[in-house]
Amino acid sequence: MALFINFPSWIKPEIFSFLPIRWYAVMYLVAFFITFVIFRYQIKRNNELTLTRDDSETLFLWTIVGLLFFARLFSVLFYSDAQYYLTHPHMIFWPFRDGVFVGLPGMSYHGGVIGALLGAFLYCKRKSLPFLRVVDLIVAVIPLGYTFGRLGNFINMELYGRVSTLPWAMVFPTAPSFSSSKLWVREIADKLNIAYTPGDMINLPRHPSQLYEALFEGIVLFLILWFIIRPLMVKKHKAPGTMLSSYLVGYGVFRFLIEYCRQPDSDIGYVLAWGEKSSNIALFESFLNISKGQIFCLAMILGGIILYIICNKGDKNGHKQEVKPIKRKTGRK
């Protein structure tokens, strides 16, 4: 009896073998669509903010462009060979490699957050919209859409986790194998009853960290924001920006913890290697070994806390200031 799970062979990254369209891209389109639909639902029920459908679509366009631009830029600057792209800047957003369409290989979530907020800020400033109120409505549902993005990573067989002996650990066909000449590899293979001969390369089971993220950074965080933070903002008269700050802290905490299950990039390793056995990034060895992604998460948490304090330091009595509805010229309904 196998003590682990093999990645389902019927799951393929491509939707059709004869077209360069992947489920990963489709999942992100689904994520954007769901976020937009629920955003519009909130607008229709919100008496303090009125946006036409045209305004909403343009707002999302600016947000998505900012997200994609900075997600790619951060990936290049912090997770890729920045020196190569400094001498080949045209390759940063070029979707072909060796004549093959590969899309944009490498997108940083943390860069995407900055880009999306910047895009929304610029549009709100241009249209004289209350930035924090608008963003609060968007981030309330982003985790639900984000769930599909991580499912896309799973289907793509990327961003898998560290080696694990848990019963739900999974063997990803695209994951690098380990030499059985290493003692720790043999010990795990023996524990999982994986047959091998001396010198074999073994593909060991790993945490399906994409699914962890889809669950906690996606569904669980959405439930917290939608059913706890959202009603609390109304009941306690919390200031605009409270939802955004809650999202930053919530995502930062979940992602920071899940990063212990994710394997850092092999060419980067740990940013802070304070624990023992920090040279083997394939295994979790210590909570004191901190990855670059965790550093960015700590920055998110700190930023969220500071934003919450700034937004809610005004009226100590908790009275919400009256905000006049913002009317727009009639557009498409």
C-alpha positions in Angstrom: 0.0 0.0 0.0 1.4 3.4 -1.0 2.0 5.8 1.8 1.8 8.8 -0.4 -0.2 10.1 -3.4 0.9 10.2 -7.0 0.0 13.3 -9.0 -3.2 12.4 -11.0 -2.0 11.4 -14.5 -5.2 12.6 -16.1 -4.5 16.3 -15.1 -2.7 18.1 -17.9 -1.5 21.7 -17.8 -2.8 22.3 -21.4 -6.5 22.5 -22.1 -6.0 21.2 -25.6 -2.8 19.5 -26.8 -2.8 21.4 -30.1 -3.3 24.9 -28.5 -0.9 26.8 -26.2 -3.6 27.6 -23.7 -3.2 26.4 -20.2 -5.6 25.9 -17.3 -3.3 28.2 -15.3 -4.3 31.2 -17.5 -8.0 30.2 -17.5 -8.0 29.9 -13.7 -6.7 33.5 -13.5 -9.5 34.7 -15.8 -12.0 32.9 -13.6 -10.4 34.6 -10.5 -10.8 38.1 -12.1 -14.3 37.3 -13.2 -15.5 36.2 -9.7 -13.8 39.2 -8.1 -15.5 41.6 -10.5 -19.0 40.0 -10.1 -18.9 40.1 -6.3 -17.5 43.6 -6.4 -20.4 44.7 -8.5 -22.8 43.0 -6.0 -21.3 45.0 -3.2 -21.5 48.3 -5.2 -25.3 47.7 -5.8 -25.8 47.1 -2.0 -23.6 50.0 -0.9 -25.4 53.3 -0.3 -22.2 55.3 0.1 -20.5 54.4 -3.2 -22.1 54.4 -6.6 -20.1 53.3 -9.7 -21.4 52.5 -13.1 -20.5 49.2 -14.8 -18.2 51.2 -17.1 -16.4 52.7 -14.2 -16.0 49.3 -12.5 -14.6 47.7 -15.7 -12.1 50.5 -16.2 -11.1 50.3 -12.6 -10.5 46.6 -12.9 -8.5 47.1 -16.1 -6.2 49.5 -14.4 -5.8 47.2 -11.4 -5.1 44.1 -13.5 -2.6 45.9 -15.7 -0.8 47.2 -12.5 -0.9 43.7 -11.0 0.6 42.0 -14.1 3.2 44.6 -14.6 4.6 44.7 -11.0 4.1 40.9 -10.5 6.4 40.3 -13.4 8.8 43.1 -12.5 9.2 41.8 -8.9 9.8 38.3 -10.1 12.6 39.6 -12.4 14.1 41.8 -9.7 13.9 39.4 -6.7 13.5 35.9 -8.0 15.3 35.7 -11.4 18.6 36.6 -13.0 18.2 40.4 -12.7 21.6 40.9 -14.4 20.3 39.1 -17.5 17.2 41.2 -17.8 19.2 44.4 -17.3 21.0 43.6 -20.5 17.9 42.1 -22.2 15.1 44.3 -20.9 12.9 43.4 -23.9 12.7 39.8 -22.5 10.9 40.8 -19.3 7.5 40.8 -20.9 8.3 38.8 -24.0 6.1 35.6 -23.9 8.2 33.5 -26.2 11.3 31.4 -25.4 13.2 29.7 -28.3 10.2 30.2 -30.5 7.8 28.6 -28.1 5.0 30.5 -26.4 5.5 30.3 -22.6 3.5 33.3 -21.4 5.1 35.2 -18.6 7.3 32.6 -16.7 7.5 33.9 -13.1 5.1 36.2 -11.3 5.5 37.6 -7.8 2.4 37.7 -5.7 3.8 40.5 -3.5 4.7 42.6 -6.5 1.2 42.0 -7.8 -0.3 43.4 -4.6 1.7 46.6 -5.0 0.9 46.9 -8.6 -2.9 46.3 -8.1 -3.0 48.9 -5.3 -1.1 51.4 -7.4 -3.4 50.9 -10.4 -6.5 51.3 -8.3 -5.0 54.4 -6.6 -4.2 56.1 -9.9 -7.7 55.4 -11.3 -9.4 56.5 -8.1 -7.3 59.7 -8.0 -8.2 60.4 -11.7 -11.9 59.9 -11.0 -12.0 61.5 -7.6 -13.1 58.2 -5.9 -12.4 57.4 -2.3 -9.5 55.0 -2.7 -9.7 53.1 0.6 -13.5 52.6 0.3 -13.1 51.2 -3.2 -10.2 49.0 -2.3 -12.0 47.6 0.8 -14.7 46.3 -1.5 -12.2 44.6 -3.9 -10.0 43.0 -1.3 -13.0 41.5 0.5 -13.3 39.0 -2.4 -9.8 38.8 -3.7 -9.0 35.6 -1.7 -12.0 33.8 -3.3 -10.6 34.5 -6.7 -7.0 33.8 -5.5 -8.2 30.2 -4.7 -8.5 29.5 -8.5 -5.0 31.0 -9.1 -3.4 28.5 -6.7 -5.5 25.7 -8.3 -3.9 26.8 -11.5 -0.4 26.4 -9.9 -1.4 22.9 -8.8 -2.6 21.9 -12.3 0.7 23.4 -13.7 2.6 21.2 -11.3 4.6 24.2 -10.0 5.3 25.8 -6.6 5.2 22.4 -4.9 6.3 22.1 -1.3 9.1 20.5 0.6 9.7 16.7 0.9 7.2 15.2 3.3 6.2 11.8 4.7 2.6 12.9 5.5 0.0 10.5 4.0 -1.3 13.3 1.7 2.2 14.1 0.4 2.3 14.0 -3.4 4.8 13.0 -6.0 4.9 15.7 -8.7 6.3 14.4 -12.0 8.1 17.7 -12.7 9.8 17.9 -9.3 13.6 17.3 -9.2 14.7 13.9 -7.9 17.2 13.3 -5.2 20.2 10.9 -5.2 19.8 7.8 -3.1 23.5 8.2 -2.2 22.3 10.7 0.4 21.4 9.3 3.8 18.3 11.4 4.3 16.9 10.4 0.9 17.3 6.7 1.7 15.7 7.1 5.1 12.6 8.8 3.7 12.4 6.3 0.8 12.6 3.4 3.2 10.0 4.9 5.5 7.6 5.3 2.5 8.4 1.8 1.1 9.8 3.3 -2.1 11.9 0.7 -4.0 15.3 1.8 -5.3 18.7 0.5 -6.0 21.9 2.3 -4.8 22.7 5.3 -7.0 19.1 5.7 -8.2 17.5 9.2 -8.4 14.3 9.2 -6.4 11.3 11.6 -6.8 10.1 11.9 -3.2 6.6 13.0 -2.2 6.1 16.7 -1.3 3.6 18.9 0.4 0.9 20.0 -2.1 1.5 23.5 -0.9 -0.5 25.0 -3.7 -3.6 23.4 -2.2 -2.7 24.6 1.3 -2.6 28.1 -0.1 -5.8 27.7 -2.0 -7.5 26.6 1.2 -6.1 29.0 3.8 -5.0 32.1 1.7 -8.1 31.6 -0.4 -11.2 30.1 1.1 -10.5 30.5 4.8 -9.3 34.1 4.4 -12.3 35.0 2.3 -14.6 33.6 5.0 -12.8 35.6 7.7 -13.0 38.9 5.7 -16.6 38.4 4.4 -18.3 37.0 7.5 -16.3 38.5 10.3 -14.4 41.6 9.3 -17.1 42.9 6.9 -19.9 42.8 9.5 -17.6 44.1 12.2 -16.8 47.2 10.1 -20.5 48.1 10.0 -21.2 47.2 13.6 -18.1 49.0 15.1 -18.1 51.8 12.5 -14.6 51.0 11.4 -12.9 53.5 9.1 -12.2 52.8 5.4 -9.0 50.9 5.0 -9.9 48.4 7.7 -10.7 45.7 5.2 -7.5 46.3 3.3 -5.4 46.2 6.5 -7.1 43.0 7.6 -6.4 41.4 4.2 -2.7 42.4 4.4 -2.3 41.0 7.9 -4.4 37.8 7.2 -2.7 36.9 4.0 0.7 37.7 5.4 0.2 35.4 8.4 -1.2 32.5 6.4 1.4 32.8 3.7 4.3 33.1 6.2 3.3 29.9 7.9 2.7 28.0 4.7 6.1 29.1 3.4 7.5 26.6 5.9 6.0 23.9 3.7 7.1 25.4 0.5 10.6 24.9 -0.9 12.5 28.1 -1.4 14.0 28.8 -4.9 17.1 26.6 -5.2 19.2 29.6 -6.4 18.1 31.8 -3.5 17.7 29.5 -0.5 17.1 31.2 2.8 17.5 34.9 3.4 17.9 34.3 7.1 19.5 31.0 7.8 19.5 31.1 11.6 18.5 27.5 12.2 20.4 24.2 11.9 20.9 22.3 8.6 20.0 25.3 6.6 21.8 24.0 3.5 19.1 21.4 2.7 16.1 23.5 1.5 14.2 20.4 0.5 13.4 19.6 4.1 11.9 21.6 6.9 14.6 21.8 9.6 13.9 24.9 11.7 11.5 27.8 12.1 14.5 30.1 12.2 15.3 29.5 8.5 13.4 32.3 6.7 12.8 32.6 3.0 12.5 35.7 0.9 8.8 35.2 0.5 8.5 35.2 4.3 10.4 38.5 4.5 7.8 40.0 2.1 5.0 38.5 4.2 6.4 40.2 7.4 6.4 43.5 5.5 2.8 42.9 4.5 1.8 42.2 8.1 3.7 45.2 9.4 2.1 47.4 6.7 -1.4 46.1 7.5 -0.9 46.9 11.2 0.3 50.4 10.5 -2.5 51.0 8.0 -5.1 49.9 10.5 -3.7 52.2 13.2 -3.6 55.2 10.8 -7.1 54.6 9.5 -8.7 54.1 12.9 -6.9 56.7 15.0 -9.4 59.5 14.2 -12.7 59.5 15.9 -12.3 57.8 19.3 -16.0 57.6 19.7 -16.3 55.3 16.7 -18.6 57.6 14.8 -18.3 57.1 11.1 -18.0 60.2 9.0 -20.9 60.9 6.7 -19.8 60.2 3.1 -21.9 61.5 0.2 -22.8 59.0 -2.5 -20.6 59.4 -5.6 -22.7 59.6 -8.7 -21.5 58.9 -12.1 -22.9 59.6 -15.5 -25.2 56.9 -16.7 -23.3 54.1 -18.4 -24.0 50.5 -19.2 -25.9 48.7 -16.5 
